[in-house]
Amino acid sequence: MHHLSHETDLGTYHLGDSAELLGANLGQELRGKVQLILTSPPFPLNRKKSYGNFAGQEYKEWLVGMAPLFADLLTEDGSIVVEMGNSWVPGRPVQSLLHLESLIGFVNNPGADLRLCQQFVCFNPETVSPNELRVA
């Protein structure tokens, strides 16, 4: 389910499942007309969340598959900004590389012709619970 969340003379903001949204008429109407896609897809967490997240290989395949859908919408000088979260290797105190592998797959998807311009890494001290150890 999706809906138009906000609209101005400069454009619209839609909320919903992007594959569903872009696979419908809206995707065809917007083809080659979008200057910016700003998305925060579900993170590849190990525990299922109420908003519906994928884990492991399923997450990677899903994100990589979104690249052509997004790329088809962009203008020649358009951009895609993706907020990506990381996850941990189940049962081990190490960060998973899944989000990085997924980003590389997204950019290298042959059906999308994308390039990575820049990566931003944000520090959020609120993401660590009081019982966890943070290595600085």
Residue frames as qw, qx, qy, qz and C-alpha x, y, z in Angstrom:
[[0.000, 0.890, 0.457, 0.000, 0.00, 0.00, 0.00],
 [0.430, -0.031, 0.018, 0.902, 1.28, 3.46, -0.82],
 [0.060, 0.887, 0.456, -0.049, 0.04, 7.01, -0.81],
 [0.325, 0.637, -0.008, 0.699, 0.98, 10.54, -1.79],
 [0.535, -0.485, -0.468, 0.510, 2.36, 12.03, 1.41],
 [0.146, -0.721, -0.068, 0.673, 3.22, 15.57, 0.35],
 [0.528, 0.531, 0.463, 0.475, 2.90, 17.71, -2.77],
 [0.104, -0.720, -0.013, 0.687, 4.19, 21.14, -3.79],
 [0.545, 0.791, -0.066, -0.270, 4.66, 22.97, -7.09],
 [0.080, 0.711, -0.689, -0.118, 8.18, 21.48, -7.14],
 [0.415, 0.197, -0.881, -0.110, 7.23, 17.83, -6.77],
 [0.811, -0.359, -0.145, -0.439, 5.67, 15.05, -4.76],
 [0.072, -0.425, 0.841, -0.326, 6.66, 12.77, -1.87],
 [0.817, -0.091, -0.389, -0.416, 5.31, 9.23, -1.83],
 [0.357, -0.421, 0.760, -0.343, 5.29, 6.71, 1.01],
 [0.923, 0.092, 0.139, -0.347, 4.97, 2.97, 0.50],
 [0.792, -0.122, 0.530, 0.278, 6.59, -0.14, -0.93],
 [0.089, 0.673, -0.370, -0.634, 8.77, 1.28, -3.69],
 [0.147, -0.066, 0.902, 0.400, 8.70, -1.88, -5.85],
 [0.205, 0.584, 0.778, -0.107, 4.91, -1.82, -5.72],
 [0.099, 0.819, 0.151, -0.545, 4.74, 1.92, -6.31],
 [0.024, 0.602, -0.521, -0.604, 7.19, 1.96, -9.22],
 [0.211, 0.061, 0.932, 0.289, 5.74, -1.14, -10.83],
 [0.260, 0.686, 0.640, -0.229, 2.42, 0.66, -11.22],
 [0.385, 0.813, 0.324, 0.292, 1.37, 3.57, -13.44],
 [0.244, -0.952, 0.100, 0.157, 3.35, 6.08, -11.40],
 [0.636, -0.368, 0.491, 0.467, 6.63, 4.42, -12.41],
 [0.526, 0.436, 0.544, 0.488, 5.76, 4.78, -16.08],
 [0.060, 0.956, 0.255, 0.131, 4.64, 8.40, -15.66],
 [0.367, -0.887, 0.214, 0.181, 7.88, 9.35, -13.89],
 [0.868, 0.066, 0.269, 0.412, 10.33, 7.55, -16.18],
 [0.557, 0.315, 0.136, 0.757, 13.28, 9.87, -16.91],
 [0.091, -0.788, -0.200, -0.575, 11.75, 12.76, -14.95],
 [0.684, -0.706, -0.171, 0.067, 13.03, 12.32, -11.39],
 [0.233, 0.814, -0.371, 0.381, 15.87, 14.52, -10.15],
 [0.057, -0.449, 0.754, -0.475, 16.28, 12.91, -6.71],
 [0.803, -0.295, -0.478, -0.201, 15.33, 9.60, -5.14],
 [0.100, -0.496, 0.632, -0.586, 15.79, 9.74, -1.37],
 [0.837, -0.213, -0.398, -0.310, 15.13, 6.42, 0.30],
 [0.240, -0.479, 0.739, -0.409, 15.66, 4.69, 3.61],
 [0.738, -0.009, -0.592, -0.324, 14.95, 1.04, 2.88],
 [0.849, -0.501, 0.048, -0.163, 14.44, -1.46, 5.68],
 [0.053, -0.714, 0.695, -0.064, 17.80, -2.35, 7.23],
 [0.736, 0.159, -0.646, -0.125, 19.09, -5.95, 6.92],
 [0.396, -0.507, 0.567, -0.515, 18.51, -6.73, 10.59],
 [0.192, 0.128, -0.973, 0.016, 18.63, -10.27, 11.91],
 [0.153, 0.365, 0.804, -0.444, 15.29, -9.96, 13.72],
 [0.060, 0.547, 0.658, 0.514, 12.03, -9.38, 11.87],
 [0.017, 0.184, 0.281, -0.942, 10.52, -5.93, 12.41],
 [0.373, 0.564, 0.631, -0.379, 6.87, -4.90, 12.10],
 [0.329, 0.731, -0.148, -0.579, 7.66, -2.76, 9.03],
 [0.921, 0.334, 0.200, -0.001, 8.92, -5.83, 7.15],
 [0.006, 0.808, -0.552, -0.206, 12.65, -6.20, 6.65],
 [0.925, 0.282, -0.256, 0.002, 14.69, -8.78, 4.75],
 [0.551, -0.685, 0.466, 0.099, 17.78, -10.52, 6.06],
 [0.646, -0.224, 0.653, 0.326, 20.84, -12.13, 4.48],
 [0.277, 0.015, 0.704, 0.654, 20.87, -13.02, 0.80],
 [0.124, 0.708, 0.688, 0.100, 17.18, -12.12, 0.47],
 [0.119, -0.873, -0.116, 0.458, 18.02, -8.52, 1.47],
 [0.287, -0.434, 0.514, 0.682, 20.90, -8.31, -1.00],
 [0.241, 0.296, 0.798, 0.467, 18.80, -9.65, -3.89],
 [0.044, 0.830, 0.547, -0.099, 15.96, -7.27, -3.04],
 [0.153, -0.826, 0.057, 0.540, 18.16, -4.16, -2.86],
 [0.286, -0.253, 0.649, 0.658, 20.17, -5.03, -5.99],
 [0.223, 0.470, 0.800, 0.298, 16.87, -5.62, -7.82],
 [0.026, 0.865, 0.374, -0.333, 15.70, -2.10, -6.97],
 [0.327, -0.444, 0.314, 0.773, 18.57, -0.48, -8.93],
 [0.168, 0.218, 0.667, 0.693, 16.99, -0.72, -12.42],
 [0.088, -0.767, -0.633, -0.054, 13.62, 0.49, -11.11],
 [0.270, -0.806, -0.111, 0.515, 15.25, 3.57, -9.59],
 [0.355, -0.280, 0.457, 0.766, 17.64, 4.19, -12.49],
 [0.201, 0.473, 0.713, 0.477, 14.79, 4.23, -15.02],
 [0.109, -0.875, -0.458, 0.113, 13.21, 7.15, -13.20],
 [0.425, -0.607, 0.038, 0.671, 16.25, 9.42, -13.12],
 [0.399, 0.909, -0.049, -0.113, 16.96, 12.41, -15.33],
 [0.741, 0.498, -0.275, 0.356, 20.42, 12.50, -16.94],
 [0.212, 0.494, -0.495, 0.682, 21.78, 14.40, -13.93],
 [0.717, -0.525, -0.114, -0.444, 19.56, 12.74, -11.30],
 [0.116, 0.437, -0.788, 0.417, 20.77, 11.20, -8.05],
 [0.782, -0.379, -0.462, -0.177, 19.83, 8.39, -5.69],
 [0.072, -0.526, 0.609, -0.589, 20.51, 8.86, -1.97],
 [0.796, -0.241, -0.533, -0.156, 20.16, 5.69, 0.10],
 [0.363, -0.614, 0.530, -0.458, 20.33, 5.57, 3.89],
 [0.797, 0.067, -0.597, -0.054, 21.68, 2.12, 4.67],
 [0.599, -0.636, 0.371, -0.315, 21.89, 0.47, 8.06],
 [0.338, 0.416, -0.843, 0.046, 24.23, -2.28, 9.04],
 [0.887, -0.333, -0.066, -0.311, 23.73, -5.50, 10.97],
 [0.319, -0.605, 0.720, -0.118, 25.74, -7.99, 12.95],
 [0.501, 0.187, -0.826, -0.177, 26.77, -11.53, 12.13],
 [0.794, -0.430, -0.103, -0.417, 24.38, -13.75, 14.13],
 [0.934, -0.328, -0.085, 0.112, 26.09, -15.31, 17.12],
 [0.710, 0.063, -0.055, 0.699, 29.34, -13.37, 16.64],
 [0.195, -0.829, -0.197, 0.486, 30.43, -9.93, 17.87],
 [0.326, -0.190, 0.453, 0.808, 31.31, -8.69, 14.38],
 [0.416, 0.556, 0.063, -0.717, 29.59, -6.42, 11.90],
 [0.713, 0.365, 0.583, 0.134, 28.16, -8.03, 8.79],
 [0.172, -0.303, 0.430, 0.833, 29.40, -6.84, 5.40],
 [0.319, 0.510, 0.790, 0.117, 25.97, -7.47, 3.87],
 [0.163, 0.892, 0.257, -0.333, 25.05, -3.78, 3.58],
 [0.093, -0.683, 0.473, 0.549, 28.34, -3.05, 1.77],
 [0.299, 0.015, 0.879, 0.372, 27.96, -6.06, -0.55],
 [0.287, 0.683, 0.666, -0.082, 24.39, -4.95, -1.26],
 [0.081, 0.873, -0.031, -0.480, 25.49, -1.40, -2.07],
 [0.165, -0.444, 0.701, 0.533, 28.18, -2.69, -4.45],
 [0.298, 0.286, 0.886, 0.210, 25.63, -4.99, -6.11],
 [0.218, 0.817, 0.431, -0.315, 23.15, -2.10, -6.39],
 [0.037, 0.797, -0.288, -0.529, 25.72, 0.15, -8.09],
 [0.114, -0.363, 0.818, 0.432, 27.06, -2.64, -10.33],
 [0.599, 0.400, 0.660, -0.214, 23.65, -3.94, -11.45],
 [0.308, -0.016, 0.608, 0.731, 24.06, -4.13, -15.27],
 [0.071, 0.652, 0.685, 0.318, 20.46, -3.00, -15.75],
 [0.240, -0.877, -0.332, 0.253, 21.01, 0.28, -13.94],
 [0.541, 0.516, 0.014, 0.664, 24.25, 1.98, -15.12],
 [0.392, -0.911, -0.087, -0.098, 24.85, 3.68, -11.76],
 [0.548, 0.398, -0.416, 0.607, 27.98, 5.10, -10.15],
 [0.568, -0.664, -0.381, 0.302, 28.80, 5.68, -6.49],
 [0.224, 0.816, -0.059, 0.530, 29.64, 9.34, -5.97],
 [0.007, 0.510, -0.548, 0.663, 30.13, 9.47, -2.24],
 [0.631, -0.379, -0.675, 0.055, 29.55, 7.53, 0.95],
 [0.221, -0.621, 0.290, -0.694, 28.61, 9.22, 4.21],
 [0.580, -0.208, -0.752, 0.234, 29.05, 7.42, 7.53],
 [0.335, -0.672, 0.043, -0.659, 27.08, 8.85, 10.44],
 [0.284, 0.051, -0.812, 0.508, 27.88, 8.22, 14.08],
 [0.554, -0.505, -0.219, -0.625, 24.76, 7.70, 16.16],
 [0.042, 0.300, -0.803, 0.513, 25.51, 7.06, 19.86],
 [0.654, -0.063, 0.307, -0.689, 21.86, 6.13, 20.42],
 [0.801, 0.223, -0.449, -0.327, 22.23, 2.88, 18.45],
 [0.459, 0.192, -0.805, 0.324, 24.17, 1.13, 21.22],
 [0.662, -0.625, -0.336, -0.242, 22.26, -0.17, 24.23],
 [0.321, -0.816, 0.384, -0.289, 23.70, 0.52, 27.71],
 [0.857, -0.316, 0.407, -0.009, 24.80, -3.13, 28.00],
 [0.850, 0.446, 0.093, 0.265, 26.87, -3.15, 24.82],
 [0.538, -0.551, 0.215, 0.601, 30.52, -2.25, 24.50],
 [0.531, 0.845, 0.054, 0.025, 31.55, 0.28, 21.85],
 [0.737, -0.194, 0.196, 0.617, 35.11, 0.19, 20.56],
 [0.198, 0.958, 0.037, -0.203, 36.42, 3.59, 19.55]]
